[in-house]
């Protein structure tokens, strides 16, 4: 089975780089420093114009945990409708209860709203109390794909657990390893887990074009450098793709 590379992108430049590097699919989001939140309608619409890649939109109203109240749930429902109107091929969703289980009520509402689109359950799964049970809940919801690090800090560290999840899934859902994926470990992660899809950000530092630089003022976290940002690298994407395509 052919390996599939999904790239997480948080800017139009990153979307273009991922497409040029050969990625099959984009997970479009904003604020990757927060773990990703829903991107703007403008970014979705512009990303939709980039040819050659499927476009999946992250549905997450804020950073932090994945327990959402009624207002946040309504926000996510509206964002799913917006993503569909902008031409997205799929959405990336997830919600948990306070006890660490999948919030089936909130997730089912989002799945129903996304009918006709591809649905990925995101790494909220990695914060679940009991992953084997959670996987069955995600499958029952009708999700097509699960993004996970196996509950570990990286997909490589969680590869044994991901392999167990993949065996449990038995083809009922696609298990997609993600977190800390690079050209150096991507093929090995797929080999160890038995999966055929993989998720990476493939980012590198990009220097600001500004000539005048007023230092000492941070727009985000204290001490952050406003003149350096992380963007998806076409070269890094191509290298990961080359590595996974070498698998027998």
N, C-alpha and C positions, 0 to 999 in steps of 0.2 A: 504493500500500500504506500502511495506517495506521501511523503512528509509535508505537513502544512505549517507555515510560520505566520503567526499573528503578531503584529507589532503594536504596542501601546504608544499612542502619539498624542501630544497635548498642544500642538500648534500646526498651522497650515504647512510651514516649512518641514516639520517632522513627517507629516502625512506624505508630502511629495518625496522626501528622502526614502521613506519606507517603500513607497510604490516603485521608485527607481531602483531600489536595492533588490526588488523581487518579492516582497511580502505578498501573501495571498489575501490578507485581511488586516484591517486596522481596528483597534479598540480606541475610539476617540474619546478623550476626556480633557479636563483642565485640572490645574493644581496637583500635579503629580507629587509634590512635596507633602501633600495631605493624603496621599494614597489614591488621589483622583476623585473628581466630582464631575457632575454633568456639564458638558461644554455649552457654549452659547448657540443659539439658532444660527447666527451668522457663521460661526466656525463649522457647524455641521453642513450648512448649505454650500460653503466654499469647498469643504473636504469632499462633498459628494461629486464635485466637478472633476476631481482627480481620477483619471481612468485607470483601469486595470486592477483595482482592489475592491473587496467587499468592505462595507463600512458598518461597524457595530458601535453603538453609542452607550457610554456608561451612564446609568441612571442612579445617581447618588446625590442627595441634596446638600450634604455637608461632610466634613471629615469626622473623625472620631468613631464611636461604635456604630452598630448596625441595627439598633433598636429605635424604631420610628413611631412617632405619635400620629394622630389622625391628620393633622395639618401637613406634616412631612409626607405622609402617604399620598395625600391629594396632590402635593407638589410633584411627586414622582409620577403619578398618573398623567399629569399635565405634560411632563417632560417626555413621556413615552409617546403621547399624541403628537407633540412637537417634532420629535425625532422621525416619526413616520411621515409627517407632512413634509419634512425636509429631504425625504428620500432615503433614509437609513435602511440598510438591509436587515439589521438586527439590533437588539438592545442587550445590555449586560446588567443584571439585576441581582438583588439579594436583600434579605431582611431576617433578623434574628429576634427571638424572645429573650427576656431577661435571664432565663435559665440556661441559655446557650443552645437552645434548639432552633430549628428553622421556623420562622413565623409564616406558617402556611397560609393564613388568612391574607396577610399583606402581599405575600408573593403570588398567591393565586389571582388576586386582583390585578397585579402587574402583568402576569402571564395572559390573562384574559384581555387586557388592554393592548397587548402586543401581538394579538392573534394575527397570523400570517407572516410574522417576522421570525427570524432566528433568535433564540433566547439562550443566553449564557448566564449561569449562576456564578457570581464572582467570588473573590477570596474571603467574603464573610464566612464562607464555609470553613476556612482555616481557624476560625474562632469558635466553632461549634464544640460542644461538650463531648458528643459521641458521633464520630464521623461516619461509622458504618450505618447507623440509623439515619443520620442526616442525608446521606447519599440516597437512601430509599425515598426519603421525602422529596428530594430535588427531582428524582426521576418521576415520581408520582405527579408532581406539578406539571410535567410536560416540558421541562427544560431540555434543550438539545445538547448542551455542553456544560462542563464544570471546569472552572479555572481554579487550580489549587497548587499549593506548595506541599501538600500533605501535612499541613499544620506545623511545618518546620520553617526556619528562617529563610531557607532557599529551597528550590525544587530539587537541587542535587542532594541536599541533606535529607530531604523528605522523600527521596526516590523509592525507598522500600515501601513506605506507606502508600505512595501514589500507585505503585504496582499492585498492592492489595486492593485499592479502590478500583483500579482498572479491571482486575479479575472479578470483583464483585459486580461491577457494572455489566460485564458480559455483553457488551455491544448495545445495551439499552440507552446509553448516553455516551458522548465523547468525553473522555477525561483528558484535560489539557494542562500539563505542568507549566508553572510560571513562577517567577521570582528568582533573581540572580542568574538568569540564563545568559550565557555568552557563547561565542564561537568555540571556546575551549572546552565547554562542558555540555553543549546542547545535544550532540549526538549520543554522548554517554547517558544523559538523562533519558532520552528516548529508548535507548537499548535496555537500560535498567528497568524502566517502567512498562515497556511494551506499548507505549502510546505512539500515536502518529501525528499529533498536533502539539505545538509548543508555542509559548507566549514569551516575548522579550520586549524590553524597551529600547535596547541597542543605542543608548544615548552616549554622547560625548560632549565635552565642554565646548561652548561656542562663545567667542569673545564679542563684546558689544562693538558696534560701529561708531559709537560716540567718540569724538575727539576731546571734547571738554568733559572732565570727570570730577564731580564733586563727591569726594569720599567722606565716610563717617556717618552717612544717613542711610538707614535701612528701611525699605518699604515693607519688608516682611519680618522674619525672625531677626533678632538682634545679632549683628555681626555678619549678616549675609552680604554678599557682593552683588550689587545691582548691575554690574558690568560684565558678568559672566552668567550664562544660563546653560541648561542642558537641553540638547536637541538630538533627535534621532539621526544617526549617521548612516548614509547610504552604504558606505564601506562596511560598517559593522553589520548591517542587515544582510548584505551580500555574503559576508564571511560566515554568518550563522547558517544561512541557506545552503551555502556550499558544504558546510560540515554535515548538516543533516541529510543532504542529498547523497552523501557518500555511503550512507548506511545501506547494507545489502537489502 
